[in-house]
């Protein structure tokens, strides 16, 4: 699914990761991000992916991957066993996003989460003016065939972090790969990324 | 059309642990020798001998994994679809080796072989062997072939057990392990089915405490054992698709005992052909070796078992395999992950039951080919 919608800049994620750390990438697809992290940051990485074809792509890159369903949580993973747990462009496709977020914060010393910002100006305008669900280059799906079942705005996510008492270490807000200042991000960012402090 | 595969192949024999050689120290503590090993190989070793893959056969398999022995060979080796030029175990790139296990009956020393001290077949005088003993014999074969480190050890079911044992017994000698439809310990259910098989053989009067060589073999007992085994290799869905409730020779019930459902006739056939190629005592010995297999029990815990392994792992389980269900493969994966080992896992959605690793060659083949390309790369 990730292939069809524009994706969050890998460069920005790479910039958040300390060299030679350990990384668990949830919904890792064909392993592109992990591959990049291994090459440029020397991390030890592992992926979780549900699609067989993507698993094969990971194997061809030499990346260790576990076929699993993120909606079942991370019970196989020990508490605090990774430096970073990444959830890249997948939060909005989960049945139980809060459960997985909690699991990520348990397993990872840090968690990185990004998602398309439903509060982006163009989405708001489409809904307001046409009276229909937004469909655009950032949200290319019709409501009936979208993998995205739990959309949120940047502000919604901040509220959730506050409710879960999760410290936010950094935010990156992008409008089509250009940085947007935090104060205007809920309206002008297409993509938001959070570096969170794990619960350990 | 399908390519011709590896073509004609010739099995070879080599003998270890003879009079001048170190005897084999078995897990039971017994010393044993000599051991003749039957093996086949396909493809060639590269100059630095780093492209060898050891294929490990399952319970009723043998060294003949691919190709044909001659024009009259009706069927190719048991994993022919997986081995050959352009196939997942690509013989244009890799040197693929397969040997019959210790205790077997297809060329490697087993209970049906002649005991040099008596000049008669061992029968039950043959020592009880384990998966680890099989692997120790394979290690001697690999060293004999001048290979220090295998690119991979690969097998399904009992073959997967051997692949796991390889990574534990010889952590420096195997870069990758491909473990299909397997487990780190046989379940009570698995032991139970093996016990029924052994009982069927031992209750056949012709078994005669294992001394039937040169006389009539316990064919009925062995056939029944095979029938039970075969049921465990299939699935409800595959049996339904293959046979349904169809009768073999009639359209309607005759309400007598000559009515035979197709599935019955299939099992009879499987049992019948099995006795022509398999030795009843080998059935008893190998099923016992599988029963004893329990890595967690042997090394304290499954995590501890994998402490020293440096191999990269690929584990595959199959949704319809109820003999070695997916959770058992996952247990291995979790133990390896917790020790920070390189391990990949997939569960193929596939209807053929435990036999899937022999039948679902296309999808598992694609995964294996990808894994082999990067087995020397650690991430």
Interface residues (C-beta under 8 A of the other chain):
Chain A: X34 X38 X44 X45 X46 X52 X55 X56 X57 X58 X59 X60 X61 X62 X63 X64 X65 X66 X67 X68 X76 X77 X78 X81
Chain B: X312 X314 X330 X333 X334 X337 X338 X340 X342 X343 X344 X345 X346 X347 X348 X363 X366 X367 X370 X371 X373 X374 X375 X377 X378 X379
